[in-house]
Amino acid sequence: MWDESRNAHQSTQAGLEKDQHLVDALAEFDLQIALPKDLPTLRVMSMGNYMRPDNMFVSSSLYEAVIQCKTLPEECPAKTDHFLVVTTLSMDPRTQQDTLRPNYRGVDLEEVREEMALRLEKLGPEGEI
């Protein structure tokens, strides 16, 4: 199941039970891994070797918009061991059409009253008020 024998402990029953909460959360929130496989996210300062303890998750709806997800080990801030993760998304801004609405503040109220009076006369009474 695992590529290297040193990771065999992860395929044991205890290892699988320990990681089940992560698997459940990924399924519940419908998350996908954006960071490519085998890309290190950390350099251990004491030994200088590279590791990948971190990952980058995005929602499934956003996953299709991921153009690139990479780490920048050369831009690691001083006295830190984790690398910056840069994610590039394809986001096309959508334009929204403004719906025309009446401007009640700019209306001539006298003209409105006259128009309403004419329309009310045409209606006539439905019954006794």
C-alpha positions as CSV (number, residue, x, y, z in Angstrom):
1,M,0.0,0.0,0.0
2,W,2.8,2.4,0.8
3,D,5.8,3.2,-1.5
4,E,8.5,2.7,1.2
5,S,8.8,0.1,3.9
6,R,9.5,2.9,6.5
7,N,5.9,4.0,6.1
8,A,4.4,0.5,6.7
9,H,3.3,1.5,10.2
10,Q,0.7,3.8,8.6
11,S,-1.1,0.8,7.0
12,T,-1.6,-1.0,10.3
13,Q,-5.0,-1.0,12.0
14,A,-3.8,1.3,14.7
15,G,-2.4,3.7,12.1
16,L,-5.6,3.7,10.1
17,E,-7.7,4.3,13.1
18,K,-5.5,7.2,14.2
19,D,-5.9,8.9,10.8
20,Q,-9.6,8.2,10.4
21,H,-10.7,11.6,11.7
22,L,-8.8,13.3,8.9
23,V,-10.3,11.0,6.3
24,D,-13.8,11.7,7.7
25,A,-13.2,15.5,7.6
26,L,-12.0,15.4,4.0
27,A,-15.1,13.5,3.0
28,E,-17.5,15.6,5.1
29,F,-16.2,18.9,3.7
30,D,-15.5,17.5,0.2
31,L,-11.9,18.6,0.1
32,Q,-9.2,17.8,-2.5
33,I,-5.4,17.9,-2.2
34,A,-4.0,20.8,-4.2
35,L,-0.3,20.4,-3.5
36,P,1.4,18.0,-5.9
37,K,2.8,14.7,-4.6
38,D,6.4,14.6,-3.3
39,L,6.7,18.4,-2.9
40,P,8.5,19.1,0.4
41,T,6.9,21.7,2.7
42,L,9.6,21.7,5.4
43,R,13.4,21.6,5.8
44,V,14.5,20.2,9.2
45,M,17.1,22.7,10.5
46,S,19.1,20.3,12.6
47,M,19.7,17.7,9.8
48,G,18.9,19.7,6.6
49,N,16.7,17.0,5.1
50,Y,13.4,17.8,3.4
51,M,10.0,16.6,4.6
52,R,6.3,16.9,3.8
53,P,4.3,17.2,7.0
54,D,1.9,19.8,5.6
55,N,-0.6,19.8,2.8
56,M,-2.9,22.2,1.0
57,F,-6.6,21.3,0.7
58,V,-9.3,23.1,-1.3
59,S,-13.0,22.5,-1.8
60,S,-14.0,20.4,-4.7
61,S,-15.8,23.3,-6.3
62,L,-12.5,25.4,-6.2
63,Y,-10.2,22.5,-7.2
64,E,-11.0,23.0,-10.9
65,A,-9.8,26.6,-10.6
66,V,-6.3,25.6,-9.3
67,I,-3.8,26.4,-12.0
68,Q,-0.7,25.8,-9.8
69,C,0.1,25.0,-6.2
70,K,3.8,25.0,-5.3
71,T,6.2,25.7,-2.4
72,L,8.9,28.3,-2.4
73,P,11.9,26.9,-0.4
74,E,14.2,29.7,-1.7
75,E,12.0,32.3,-0.1
76,C,11.8,30.7,3.3
77,P,11.8,33.5,5.9
78,A,14.7,33.6,8.4
79,K,14.6,31.2,11.3
80,T,11.7,29.2,10.0
81,D,11.6,25.7,8.6
82,H,8.3,25.6,6.8
83,F,8.1,26.8,3.2
84,L,5.7,29.3,1.7
85,V,2.9,27.6,-0.3
86,V,1.7,29.6,-3.3
87,T,-1.6,28.7,-5.0
88,T,-2.6,30.2,-8.3
89,L,-6.3,30.2,-9.1
90,S,-8.1,30.9,-12.4
91,M,-10.8,33.3,-11.3
92,D,-12.8,35.0,-14.0
93,P,-14.7,37.9,-12.4
94,R,-18.4,37.9,-13.2
95,T,-20.1,41.1,-14.1
96,Q,-23.5,41.8,-12.7
97,Q,-26.2,43.7,-14.5
98,D,-27.8,46.4,-12.5
99,T,-31.5,46.2,-12.4
100,L,-33.2,49.5,-13.1
101,R,-35.3,50.7,-10.1
102,P,-37.5,53.7,-9.8
103,N,-35.9,56.9,-8.4
104,Y,-38.6,58.0,-5.9
105,R,-36.5,60.9,-4.7
106,G,-36.3,62.5,-8.2
107,V,-40.0,62.4,-8.9
108,D,-42.4,65.3,-9.3
109,L,-44.9,64.6,-6.6
110,E,-47.6,66.9,-8.0
111,E,-47.5,65.0,-11.3
112,V,-47.8,61.7,-9.5
113,R,-50.8,62.9,-7.5
114,E,-52.5,64.1,-10.7
115,E,-51.8,60.7,-12.4
116,M,-53.0,58.8,-9.4
117,A,-56.3,60.8,-9.2
118,L,-57.0,60.1,-12.9
119,R,-56.4,56.4,-12.5
120,L,-58.5,56.2,-9.3
121,E,-61.4,57.9,-11.0
122,K,-61.3,55.2,-13.8
123,L,-61.5,52.4,-11.2
124,G,-64.7,53.5,-9.5
125,P,-65.7,52.2,-6.2
126,E,-66.1,48.4,-5.7
127,G,-68.4,48.7,-2.9
128,E,-69.3,50.8,0.1
129,I,-66.3,52.1,2.0
